[in-house]
Every structure is written in C-alpha cells, then in structure tokens.
Amino acid sequence: MSTPASLPSLQMLCGLRSAPTLDAEARELLRTELDPRLAACEWFTIGVMAADSAAALAALRQLESALGWQPLQVDPSEAGEPRSGGVFLKGNQTSGRVRLRQESGLGVGLLITGHSSVNPDAEDTWGPFPLDFFA
C-alpha cells in the first residue's frame, strides 16, 4: 500500500532527466492533477525526448488524440529520413508545427508547457511523463 509521501505528483516529476516508470494508479493520480492545469491554459508547446523520431512522433500523436488537440504538422524540411540515436521533438500549437532535431545524451520523456495570456499564473511545464503516458 502506498504512503502519502510515495504517491506521485507533478512536482515530483519536475527536474527529472528521464520519465519514471509509473503504474496505473500513479498515472491516474497524475492525470487527475494535470487535467485541470491543462484546462487553465490556452495553448501548449510539447517537448519529446526519445530514442528516435518514430517514438517521438508516436508519443506526440497519442497526446494529441487523448486531449482532443488538432494534430501538429511536421515541418517539411524535417520530414525526410527517420532519425535515431536520440532526438528532441518540439511541437508548438501557435505555429501548428513540429520540429525534430538529433540530440544525444537526452533522457526519455514527454514535457508539456502550458501558456495563457489571460492567466499567466497558470503557465508551467509538466513532466517528464513516460512516452506512453497518454496511450
């Protein structure tokens, strides 16, 4: 049985280099905490650290589907060969675009940053979440 100190929170994720392994209970608790924070924001940027571009894009598409977001478009200059060996994906809802860059030495996980012009106190970055957090 979990003790209150061992229950996950968004604050506990902050500063981690890679997403932790989460069981179903931990995922549910984090979603319960995350959802109202997402609802308080107007738009988002998404960062995905993954081993390759396919894993990064799959995590982004799961997130978009789970939250009912309009799919972002991969920048045409980046739509070529799949990338491996560590990538960082950055999605921006304002531009509607996704950028991918090769980057080694990263952890693995999904970061979400909420933005709000009407409520700056709602703005924050959450994660890293496991790549399949929104599956």
C-alpha positions in Angstrom: 0.0 0.0 0.0 1.3 3.5 -0.9 2.0 6.1 1.7 1.2 9.7 1.0 5.0 10.5 0.6 5.3 7.9 -2.1 2.3 9.0 -4.2 3.4 10.7 -7.4 2.8 14.4 -8.0 3.6 16.8 -10.8 6.0 18.5 -8.5 7.9 15.2 -8.1 8.5 14.9 -11.8 9.9 18.4 -12.1 13.6 18.3 -12.7 13.9 14.6 -13.6 16.2 13.9 -16.5 14.0 11.0 -17.7 10.4 9.9 -17.1 9.9 7.5 -14.3 8.2 4.1 -14.6 4.6 4.6 -13.5 2.0 2.0 -12.6 -1.7 2.5 -13.4 -2.5 4.1 -10.0 0.3 6.7 -10.4 -0.8 7.5 -14.0 -4.3 8.1 -12.8 -3.2 10.3 -9.9 -1.0 12.4 -12.2 -3.8 12.8 -14.8 -6.2 13.9 -12.1 -3.6 16.6 -11.1 -2.6 17.5 -14.7 -6.0 17.8 -16.4 -7.2 21.0 -14.5 -3.9 22.6 -15.1 -4.1 21.9 -18.8 -7.7 23.3 -18.8 -6.4 26.6 -17.4 -4.1 27.2 -20.4 -4.9 28.5 -23.9 -2.2 26.8 -25.9 0.8 24.5 -25.4 4.3 23.6 -26.5 5.3 20.0 -26.3 8.8 18.5 -26.0 9.5 14.9 -26.6 12.9 13.3 -25.8 13.1 9.9 -27.5 15.5 7.3 -28.9 14.2 8.0 -32.5 11.9 10.2 -34.5 9.2 7.4 -34.8 8.9 7.1 -31.0 8.8 10.9 -30.6 6.1 11.3 -33.2 4.1 8.4 -31.7 4.1 9.9 -28.3 3.0 13.3 -29.7 0.1 11.7 -31.7 -1.1 9.8 -28.6 -1.0 13.0 -26.6 -2.9 14.9 -29.3 -5.5 12.2 -29.6 -6.0 11.8 -25.8 -6.5 15.5 -25.3 -8.5 16.1 -28.5 -5.9 18.5 -29.9 -5.6 19.4 -33.6 -2.6 17.4 -34.9 0.6 19.4 -35.5 2.3 19.3 -38.8 5.9 18.1 -39.1 8.0 20.9 -40.7 8.5 20.0 -44.3 12.3 20.5 -44.0 12.3 17.8 -41.3 10.0 15.2 -42.9 12.9 13.3 -44.6 14.7 10.2 -43.2 13.8 8.9 -39.8 16.2 9.9 -37.2 17.7 7.7 -34.5 20.3 7.9 -31.8 18.4 10.4 -29.7 16.0 13.1 -30.8 14.2 16.1 -29.4 10.8 17.0 -30.8 9.3 20.4 -30.2 5.7 21.0 -31.1 4.1 24.4 -30.9 0.3 24.9 -31.1 0.7 28.5 -32.1 2.7 27.8 -35.2 1.0 24.4 -35.7 4.4 22.9 -36.4 6.7 20.2 -35.2 10.5 20.4 -35.3 12.8 17.5 -34.8 16.5 17.6 -34.1 19.1 15.0 -33.5 20.4 15.2 -29.9 22.3 12.6 -28.0 22.6 12.4 -24.2 19.0 13.2 -23.5 16.7 11.3 -21.2 13.4 9.9 -22.4 10.1 11.5 -21.7 7.3 13.9 -22.7 7.2 17.6 -21.5 4.2 19.9 -21.8 4.3 23.6 -21.3 1.0 25.5 -20.9 0.7 29.1 -22.0 -2.0 31.6 -21.1 -2.2 35.3 -21.9 -5.2 35.8 -19.6 -3.9 33.8 -16.7 0.0 33.9 -16.5 -0.2 32.1 -13.1 -1.5 29.0 -14.9 1.6 28.7 -17.1 4.0 25.9 -16.2 6.0 23.0 -17.6 4.9 19.5 -16.5 6.8 16.2 -16.9 8.7 14.3 -17.9 5.9 11.8 -18.5 6.6 8.3 -20.0 6.2 8.3 -23.8 3.1 6.1 -23.5 1.5 8.2 -20.7 -1.4 9.3 -23.0 -1.8 5.9 -24.8 
